[in-house]
Amino acid sequence: MGFWDKFVVPPLISCACATKPIMKQREKVVPLATGKVLELGCGSGTNFGFYDASKLEKLYALEPSPEMMARARKAANEYGWASRIEFLETGAENVPLPDGSIDTVVITFVLCTIPDWAGSLAEVRRVLKPGGKVLFSEHGLAPDQGVAKWQRRVERFWKPLAGGCHLTRDANAMLADAGFVMEDVHTMYLPSTPKIAGFVSWGQARAA
């Protein structure tokens, strides 16, 4: 890991993923989490303030970056969540939890970055209980050809600067391809955000 990825990317991503429009997106899905919850890519703990403590039995916060994990642990202490969170410092491609043990999986603004997204979503299906749900909010490939063209042009420069973030992934298609049934899905361009990074979708998904 180079200087940029270790010392620049964590604060850069933490700041970018906590803008007002993105926080509004998080607020739409995270409070719906119930029971035993797994959050993929908790980052610096940006979602912690949105969970409804009365609905949660346990929160497993998965994050592969030690630098981000340190920030997340600090956030957990600040929100008073330290005793209710179990941190999993690993990638989403190999979730260290039993089959059918999770009620809700929260995925917010991480599918754009996970290297093996198909393997990670297969793990999500494995750990979800029958009838369990995925709550997601992601940015990605825009439906407008003009915007999508620029996303493809910019992506190769964007990825190394933004911790491997892809601009052209389609979260809805990825979840559907992984065998999830999409429910209550919405899309929009985020306000005050460049369109190449601002097309978002959010909603719920269940294993077919």
C-alpha positions as protocol buffer text, in pm:
chain_id: "A"
residue {
  index: 1
  type: MET
  ca { x: 0 y: 0 z: 0 }
}
residue {
  index: 2
  type: GLY
  ca { x: 147 y: 334 z: -107 }
}
residue {
  index: 3
  type: PHE
  ca { x: 144 y: 671 z: 68 }
}
residue {
  index: 4
  type: TRP
  ca { x: -164 y: 790 z: -123 }
}
residue {
  index: 5
  type: ASP
  ca { x: -378 y: 486 z: -36 }
}
residue {
  index: 6
  type: LYS
  ca { x: -268 y: 477 z: 327 }
}
residue {
  index: 7
  type: PHE
  ca { x: -268 y: 842 z: 425 }
}
residue {
  index: 8
  type: VAL
  ca { x: -470 y: 1035 z: 165 }
}
residue {
  index: 9
  type: VAL
  ca { x: -752 y: 803 z: 59 }
}
residue {
  index: 10
  type: PRO
  ca { x: -903 y: 735 z: 407 }
}
residue {
  index: 11
  type: PRO
  ca { x: -970 y: 1102 z: 497 }
}
residue {
  index: 12
  type: LEU
  ca { x: -1060 y: 1183 z: 134 }
}
residue {
  index: 13
  type: ILE
  ca { x: -1319 y: 904 z: 114 }
}
residue {
  index: 14
  type: SER
  ca { x: -1449 y: 977 z: 463 }
}
residue {
  index: 15
  type: CYS
  ca { x: -1513 y: 1337 z: 360 }
}
residue {
  index: 16
  type: ALA
  ca { x: -1660 y: 1254 z: 18 }
}
residue {
  index: 17
  type: CYS
  ca { x: -1894 y: 990 z: 164 }
}
residue {
  index: 18
  type: ALA
  ca { x: -2028 y: 1229 z: 425 }
}
residue {
  index: 19
  type: THR
  ca { x: -2150 y: 1514 z: 205 }
}
residue {
  index: 20
  type: LYS
  ca { x: -2502 y: 1637 z: 278 }
}
residue {
  index: 21
  type: PRO
  ca { x: -2664 y: 1468 z: -27 }
}
residue {
  index: 22
  type: ILE
  ca { x: -2501 y: 1133 z: 53 }
}
residue {
  index: 23
  type: MET
  ca { x: -2595 y: 1156 z: 419 }
}
residue {
  index: 24
  type: LYS
  ca { x: -2955 y: 1209 z: 309 }
}
residue {
  index: 25
  type: GLN
  ca { x: -2930 y: 885 z: 112 }
}
residue {
  index: 26
  type: ARG
  ca { x: -2795 y: 697 z: 413 }
}
residue {
  index: 27
  type: GLU
  ca { x: -3081 y: 830 z: 621 }
}
residue {
  index: 28
  type: LYS
  ca { x: -3332 y: 673 z: 379 }
}
residue {
  index: 29
  type: VAL
  ca { x: -3217 y: 314 z: 433 }
}
residue {
  index: 30
  type: VAL
  ca { x: -3001 y: 263 z: 742 }
}
residue {
  index: 31
  type: PRO
  ca { x: -3275 y: 324 z: 1005 }
}
residue {
  index: 32
  type: LEU
  ca { x: -3473 y: 36 z: 848 }
}
residue {
  index: 33
  type: ALA
  ca { x: -3215 y: -221 z: 962 }
}
residue {
  index: 34
  type: THR
  ca { x: -3344 y: -472 z: 1218 }
}
residue {
  index: 35
  type: GLY
  ca { x: -3221 y: -769 z: 1419 }
}
residue {
  index: 36
  type: LYS
  ca { x: -2868 y: -894 z: 1361 }
}
residue {
  index: 37
  type: VAL
  ca { x: -2716 y: -657 z: 1106 }
}
residue {
  index: 38
  type: LEU
  ca { x: -2408 y: -684 z: 887 }
}
residue {
  index: 39
  type: GLU
  ca { x: -2274 y: -364 z: 733 }
}
residue {
  index: 40
  type: LEU
  ca { x: -2043 y: -414 z: 437 }
}
residue {
  index: 41
  type: GLY
  ca { x: -1759 y: -164 z: 422 }
}
residue {
  index: 42
  type: CYS
  ca { x: -1843 y: 43 z: 728 }
}
residue {
  index: 43
  type: GLY
  ca { x: -1560 y: 280 z: 638 }
}
residue {
  index: 44
  type: SER
  ca { x: -1515 y: 544 z: 905 }
}
residue {
  index: 45
  type: GLY
  ca { x: -1847 y: 461 z: 1072 }
}
residue {
  index: 46
  type: THR
  ca { x: -2049 y: 716 z: 877 }
}
residue {
  index: 47
  type: ASN
  ca { x: -2370 y: 511 z: 911 }
}
residue {
  index: 48
  type: PHE
  ca { x: -2349 y: 453 z: 1284 }
}
residue {
  index: 49
  type: GLY
  ca { x: -2552 y: 760 z: 1373 }
}
residue {
  index: 50
  type: PHE
  ca { x: -2845 y: 647 z: 1158 }
}
residue {
  index: 51
  type: TYR
  ca { x: -2912 y: 307 z: 1313 }
}
residue {
  index: 52
  type: ASP
  ca { x: -3221 y: 275 z: 1532 }
}
residue {
  index: 53
  type: ALA
  ca { x: -3086 y: 117 z: 1851 }
}
residue {
  index: 54
  type: SER
  ca { x: -3431 y: -7 z: 1950 }
}
residue {
  index: 55
  type: LYS
  ca { x: -3442 y: -229 z: 1637 }
}
residue {
  index: 56
  type: LEU
  ca { x: -3092 y: -375 z: 1653 }
}
residue {
  index: 57
  type: GLU
  ca { x: -2981 y: -689 z: 1832 }
}
residue {
  index: 58
  type: LYS
  ca { x: -2622 y: -678 z: 1707 }
}
residue {
  index: 59
  type: LEU
  ca { x: -2420 y: -489 z: 1447 }
}
residue {
  index: 60
  type: TYR
  ca { x: -2132 y: -652 z: 1264 }
}
residue {
  index: 61
  type: ALA
  ca { x: -1923 y: -380 z: 1100 }
}
residue {
  index: 62
  type: LEU
  ca { x: -1700 y: -521 z: 824 }
}
residue {
  index: 63
  type: GLU
  ca { x: -1412 y: -315 z: 686 }
}
residue {
  index: 64
  type: PRO
  ca { x: -1085 y: -431 z: 522 }
}
residue {
  index: 65
  type: SER
  ca { x: -888 y: -108 z: 566 }
}
residue {
  index: 66
  type: PRO
  ca { x: -704 y: -75 z: 902 }
}
residue {
  index: 67
  type: GLU
  ca { x: -699 y: 302 z: 861 }
}
residue {
  index: 68
  type: MET
  ca { x: -1075 y: 316 z: 808 }
}
residue {
  index: 69
  type: MET
  ca { x: -1134 y: 67 z: 1088 }
}
residue {
  index: 70
  type: ALA
  ca { x: -949 y: 293 z: 1333 }
}
residue {
  index: 71
  type: ARG
  ca { x: -1181 y: 577 z: 1237 }
}
residue {
  index: 72
  type: ALA
  ca { x: -1487 y: 350 z: 1271 }
}
residue {
  index: 73
  type: ARG
  ca { x: -1388 y: 240 z: 1621 }
}
residue {
  index: 74
  type: LYS
  ca { x: -1355 y: 603 z: 1723 }
}
residue {
  index: 75
  type: ALA
  ca { x: -1699 y: 679 z: 1577 }
}
residue {
  index: 76
  type: ALA
  ca { x: -1849 y: 383 z: 1765 }
}
residue {
  index: 77
  type: ASN
  ca { x: -1721 y: 524 z: 2092 }
}
residue {
  index: 78
  type: GLU
  ca { x: -1855 y: 868 z: 2010 }
}
residue {
  index: 79
  type: TYR
  ca { x: -2203 y: 729 z: 1938 }
}
residue {
  index: 80
  type: GLY
  ca { x: -2198 y: 500 z: 2240 }
}
residue {
  index: 81
  type: TRP
  ca { x: -2215 y: 193 z: 2018 }
}
residue {
  index: 82
  type: ALA
  ca { x: -1887 y: 26 z: 2117 }
}
residue {
  index: 83
  type: SER
  ca { x: -2049 y: -250 z: 2322 }
}
residue {
  index: 84
  type: ARG
  ca { x: -2302 y: -338 z: 2050 }
}
residue {
  index: 85
  type: ILE
  ca { x: -2068 y: -352 z: 1750 }
}
residue {
  index: 86
  type: GLU
  ca { x: -1842 y: -640 z: 1655 }
}
residue {
  index: 87
  type: PHE
  ca { x: -1580 y: -524 z: 1407 }
}
residue {
  index: 88
  type: LEU
  ca { x: -1471 y: -761 z: 1132 }
}
residue {
  index: 89
  type: GLU
  ca { x: -1145 y: -643 z: 976 }
}
residue {
  index: 90
  type: THR
  ca { x: -1166 y: -835 z: 652 }
}
residue {
  index: 91
  type: GLY
  ca { x: -1294 y: -812 z: 296 }
}
residue {
  index: 92
  type: ALA
  ca { x: -1654 y: -878 z: 201 }
}
residue {
  index: 93
  type: GLU
  ca { x: -1546 y: -1170 z: -18 }
}
residue {
  index: 94
  type: ASN
  ca { x: -1503 y: -1389 z: 291 }
}
residue {
  index: 95
  type: VAL
  ca { x: -1744 y: -1292 z: 569 }
}
residue {
  index: 96
  type: PRO
  ca { x: -1653 y: -1472 z: 895 }
}
residue {
  index: 97
  type: LEU
  ca { x: -2015 y: -1538 z: 999 }
}
residue {
  index: 98
  type: PRO
  ca { x: -2228 y: -1857 z: 990 }
}
residue {
  index: 99
  type: ASP
  ca { x: -2478 y: -1936 z: 718 }
}
residue {
  index: 100
  type: GLY
  ca { x: -2822 y: -1786 z: 773 }
}
residue {
  index: 101
  type: SER
  ca { x: -2720 y: -1580 z: 1074 }
}
residue {
  index: 102
  type: ILE
  ca { x: -2804 y: -1224 z: 963 }
}
residue {
  index: 103
  type: ASP
  ca { x: -3142 y: -1047 z: 941 }
}
residue {
  index: 104
  type: THR
  ca { x: -3030 y: -736 z: 752 }
}
residue {
  index: 105
  type: VAL
  ca { x: -2730 y: -645 z: 538 }
}
residue {
  index: 106
  type: VAL
  ca { x: -2659 y: -275 z: 489 }
}
residue {
  index: 107
  type: ILE
  ca { x: -2467 y: -177 z: 174 }
}
residue {
  index: 108
  type: THR
  ca { x: -2410 y: 195 z: 120 }
}
residue {
  index: 109
  type: PHE
  ca { x: -2166 y: 340 z: -130 }
}
residue {
  index: 110
  type: VAL
  ca { x: -1932 y: 38 z: -125 }
}
residue {
  index: 111
  type: LEU
  ca { x: -2030 y: -179 z: -425 }
}
residue {
  index: 112
  type: CYS
  ca { x: -1849 y: 73 z: -641 }
}
residue {
  index: 113
  type: THR
  ca { x: -1521 y: -20 z: -472 }
}
residue {
  index: 114
  type: ILE
  ca { x: -1530 y: -389 z: -370 }
}
residue {
  index: 115
  type: PRO
  ca { x: -1293 y: -576 z: -608 }
}
residue {
  index: 116
  type: ASP
  ca { x: -1486 y: -905 z: -617 }
}
residue {
  index: 117
  type: TRP
  ca { x: -1841 y: -775 z: -598 }
}
residue {
  index: 118
  type: ALA
  ca { x: -1995 y: -1100 z: -723 }
}
residue {
  index: 119
  type: GLY
  ca { x: -1818 y: -1304 z: -456 }
}
residue {
  index: 120
  type: SER
  ca { x: -1914 y: -1050 z: -194 }
}
residue {
  index: 121
  type: LEU
  ca { x: -2283 y: -1060 z: -285 }
}
residue {
  index: 122
  type: ALA
  ca { x: -2269 y: -1440 z: -282 }
}
residue {
  index: 123
  type: GLU
  ca { x: -2145 y: -1412 z: 76 }
}
residue {
  index: 124
  type: VAL
  ca { x: -2432 y: -1174 z: 155 }
}
residue {
  index: 125
  type: ARG
  ca { x: -2677 y: -1435 z: 32 }
}
residue {
  index: 126
  type: ARG
  ca { x: -2504 y: -1703 z: 236 }
}
residue {
  index: 127
  type: VAL
  ca { x: -2517 y: -1520 z: 569 }
}
residue {
  index: 128
  type: LEU
  ca { x: -2873 y: -1386 z: 528 }
}
residue {
  index: 129
  type: LYS
  ca { x: -3153 y: -1570 z: 704 }
}
residue {
  index: 130
  type: PRO
  ca { x: -3447 y: -1687 z: 493 }
}
residue {
  index: 131
  type: GLY
  ca { x: -3653 y: -1374 z: 434 }
}
residue {
  index: 132
  type: GLY
  ca { x: -3360 y: -1153 z: 529 }
}
residue {
  index: 133
  type: LYS
  ca { x: -3319 y: -821 z: 349 }
}
residue {
  index: 134
  type: VAL
  ca { x: -3053 y: -605 z: 192 }
}
residue {
  index: 135
  type: LEU
  ca { x: -3081 y: -230 z: 240 }
}
residue {
  index: 136
  type: PHE
  ca { x: -2876 y: -44 z: -16 }
}
residue {
  index: 137
  type: SER
  ca { x: -2791 y: 298 z: -151 }
}
residue {
  index: 138
  type: GLU
  ca { x: -2525 y: 315 z: -422 }
}
residue {
  index: 139
  type: HIS
  ca { x: -2397 y: 545 z: -693 }
}
residue {
  index: 140
  type: GLY
  ca { x: -2311 y: 421 z: -1038 }
}
residue {
  index: 141
  type: LEU
  ca { x: -2379 y: 406 z: -1409 }
}
residue {
  index: 142
  type: ALA
  ca { x: -2611 y: 684 z: -1524 }
}
residue {
  index: 143
  type: PRO
  ca { x: -2904 y: 610 z: -1758 }
}
residue {
  index: 144
  type: ASP
  ca { x: -2827 y: 913 z: -1975 }
}
residue {
  index: 145
  type: GLN
  ca { x: -2588 y: 827 z: -2256 }
}
residue {
  index: 146
  type: GLY
  ca { x: -2408 y: 1159 z: -2241 }
}
residue {
  index: 147
  type: VAL
  ca { x: -2333 y: 1123 z: -1869 }
}
residue {
  index: 148
  type: ALA
  ca { x: -2244 y: 754 z: -1905 }
}
residue {
  index: 149
  type: LYS
  ca { x: -1997 y: 839 z: -2184 }
}
residue {
  index: 150
  type: TRP
  ca { x: -1811 y: 1076 z: -1953 }
}
residue {
  index: 151
  type: GLN
  ca { x: -1822 y: 824 z: -1670 }
}
residue {
  index: 152
  type: ARG
  ca { x: -1642 y: 573 z: -1893 }
}
residue {
  index: 153
  type: ARG
  ca { x: -1388 y: 834 z: -2002 }
}
residue {
  index: 154
  type: VAL
  ca { x: -1308 y: 951 z: -1650 }
}
residue {
  index: 155
  type: GLU
  ca { x: -1319 y: 618 z: -1466 }
}
residue {
  index: 156
  type: ARG
  ca { x: -962 y: 505 z: -1538 }
}
residue {
  index: 157
  type: PHE
  ca { x: -829 y: 827 z: -1382 }
}
residue {
  index: 158
  type: TRP
  ca { x: -1091 y: 832 z: -1105 }
}
residue {
  index: 159
  type: LYS
  ca { x: -1027 y: 480 z: -971 }
}
residue {
  index: 160
  type: PRO
  ca { x: -668 y: 521 z: -849 }
}
residue {
  index: 161
  type: LEU
  ca { x: -747 y: 857 z: -691 }
}
residue {
  index: 162
  type: ALA
  ca { x: -1064 y: 740 z: -515 }
}
residue {
  index: 163
  type: GLY
  ca { x: -958 y: 410 z: -362 }
}
residue {
  index: 164
  type: GLY
  ca { x: -1070 y: 192 z: -652 }
}
residue {
  index: 165
  type: CYS
  ca { x: -1416 y: 348 z: -692 }
}
residue {
  index: 166
  type: HIS
  ca { x: -1587 y: 261 z: -1022 }
}
residue {
  index: 167
  type: LEU
  ca { x: -1820 y: 514 z: -1181 }
}
residue {
  index: 168
  type: THR
  ca { x: -1984 y: 268 z: -1421 }
}
residue {
  index: 169
  type: ARG
  ca { x: -2107 y: -14 z: -1199 }
}
residue {
  index: 170
  type: ASP
  ca { x: -2483 y: -73 z: -1195 }
}
residue {
  index: 171
  type: ALA
  ca { x: -2581 y: -168 z: -839 }
}
residue {
  index: 172
  type: ASN
  ca { x: -2933 y: -275 z: -933 }
}
residue {
  index: 173
  type: ALA
  ca { x: -2807 y: -509 z: -1204 }
}
residue {
  index: 174
  type: MET
  ca { x: -2535 y: -644 z: -975 }
}
residue {
  index: 175
  type: LEU
  ca { x: -2783 y: -732 z: -702 }
}
residue {
  index: 176
  type: ALA
  ca { x: -3023 y: -886 z: -953 }
}
residue {
  index: 177
  type: ASP
  ca { x: -2743 y: -1089 z: -1111 }
}
residue {
  index: 178
  type: ALA
  ca { x: -2650 y: -1216 z: -764 }
}
residue {
  index: 179
  type: GLY
  ca { x: -2999 y: -1361 z: -725 }
}
residue {
  index: 180
  type: PHE
  ca { x: -3174 y: -1090 z: -529 }
}
residue {
  index: 181
  type: VAL
  ca { x: -3528 y: -971 z: -593 }
}
residue {
  index: 182
  type: MET
  ca { x: -3535 y: -592 z: -604 }
}
residue {
  index: 183
  type: GLU
  ca { x: -3802 y: -417 z: -396 }
}
residue {
  index: 184
  type: ASP
  ca { x: -3902 y: -53 z: -363 }
}
residue {
  index: 185
  type: VAL
  ca { x: -3613 y: 76 z: -576 }
}
residue {
  index: 186
  type: HIS
  ca { x: -3569 y: 448 z: -645 }
}
residue {
  index: 187
  type: THR
  ca { x: -3319 y: 646 z: -852 }
}
residue {
  index: 188
  type: MET
  ca { x: -3213 y: 1008 z: -887 }
}
residue {
  index: 189
  type: TYR
  ca { x: -2922 y: 1243 z: -947 }
}
residue {
  index: 190
  type: LEU
  ca { x: -2790 y: 1383 z: -621 }
}
residue {
  index: 191
  type: PRO
  ca { x: -2820 y: 1761 z: -589 }
}
residue {
  index: 192
  type: SER
  ca { x: -2503 y: 1968 z: -575 }
}
residue {
  index: 193
  type: THR
  ca { x: -2304 y: 1671 z: -708 }
}
residue {
  index: 194
  type: PRO
  ca { x: -2130 y: 1621 z: -1045 }
}
residue {
  index: 195
  type: LYS
  ca { x: -2352 y: 1395 z: -1254 }
}
residue {
  index: 196
  type: ILE
  ca { x: -2069 y: 1152 z: -1329 }
}
residue {
  index: 197
  type: ALA
  ca { x: -2061 y: 1063 z: -958 }
}
residue {
  index: 198
  type: GLY
  ca { x: -2414 y: 1159 z: -863 }
}
residue {
  index: 199
  type: PHE
  ca { x: -2654 y: 903 z: -1008 }
}
residue {
  index: 200
  type: VAL
  ca { x: -2782 y: 692 z: -718 }
}
residue {
  index: 201
  type: SER
  ca { x: -3023 y: 407 z: -659 }
}
residue {
  index: 202
  type: TRP
  ca { x: -3159 y: 288 z: -325 }
}
residue {
  index: 203
  type: GLY
  ca { x: -3409 y: 45 z: -186 }
}
residue {
  index: 204
  type: GLN
  ca { x: -3437 y: -312 z: -60 }
}
residue {
  index: 205
  type: ALA
  ca { x: -3357 y: -654 z: -200 }
}
residue {
  index: 206
  type: ARG
  ca { x: -3430 y: -1009 z: -87 }
}
residue {
  index: 207
  type: ALA
  ca { x: -3283 y: -1342 z: -185 }
}
residue {
  index: 208
  type: ALA
  ca { x: -3493 y: -1515 z: -451 }
}
